Amino acid sequence: MSVSGIAVALLQVALTIAVAPVLVGLMRKIRARLEGRIGPPISQPWRDLRKLLGKQRLVSANTGWVFSLAPLVLIASAALVAAIVPFLSTRSALDQVGDLFAVVYLLLLGTVFLSLAGLDAGTAFGGMGASRAMTITAIAEPTVLVAIFALSVSSGSSNLGAIVSSTLANPSTAASPQSLLAFAALAVVTIAETGRLPVDNPSAHLELTMIHEAMILEYSGPDLALLELAAHLRLVVFLGLLANLFVPWGIATTVQPLHLLGAAAAVLVKITVLAAIIAVVEVFIAKLRLFRVPELLAASFVLAFLAVTVSFFLA
């Protein structure tokens, strides 16, 4: 591991943590404006996190070690994925482990621990949210795997940095049928994994419709702050995957400071555009009924499977 590679990985984590709450605040602001409201300031998520960090940590007597460990596992796995995914440069200290399978299983690790924590609390809402989350994850995570695997066929590697480098070397592959199908599949999964409409409503707290919020109802103080920050990080990670795997232009192929600065500006623009599109679309759509969500995710898996099939025919 080179010093410059370690610096790139740490810079990616720092940038993701700094940007994630602001991006969520921007999405809330866009939705509020389109709905005719003033809305909270863009910095409101950071204020909420600071307030939660200053509160007392309360833990139910019925919970065990899983409940206490889940926030740390979730934030650590999200931060590690942020270090692995090629946001700024295709060269990183974690490039050798920046494999598609490692990223998918790290994301799954956080989801599983959060679901176990919801069950550990012993409440009806926690169990309900955990059941719903695992139902979504059972289809969403394989879709991520298959969708990105479709891109790895043309590059000959499942390494994310190699996939991005391959697209930079062959720009025509970005508009190929397998890329478009994989992008559509991963876009649907991004909506599901980050709890956005029409799968989940992050601004509602109605018990009958909650998924993510139901699993974290028993958390408070610093633990809740870690869970909220981890959710923000996962949103940026998925948007970063969409941005750099399918539209990689602007990413640095070296670790020179000026190139990294330009790459940071490019990826910020791309994820901001994607986040704004999601926020605008959410204003005009309603939440799906729960039993219709697996149908939507199954359709995304079919798109991912078609992307793999097409990639082998066009290889």
MOHU-V490871 format. One record per helix or strand of 2 or more residues. SS is the DSSP state (a for helix, b for strand). FROM is the first residue (numbers start at 1). LEN is the number of residues. If there is no record, write none. Layout:
SS|FROM|LEN ; SS|FROM|LEN
//
This chain:
a|3|32 ; a|44|10 ; a|65|20 ; a|95|3 ; a|100|21 ; a|124|32 ; a|160|10 ; a|171|5 ; a|177|17 ; a|212|4 ; a|221|26 ; a|257|27 ; a|290|25
//
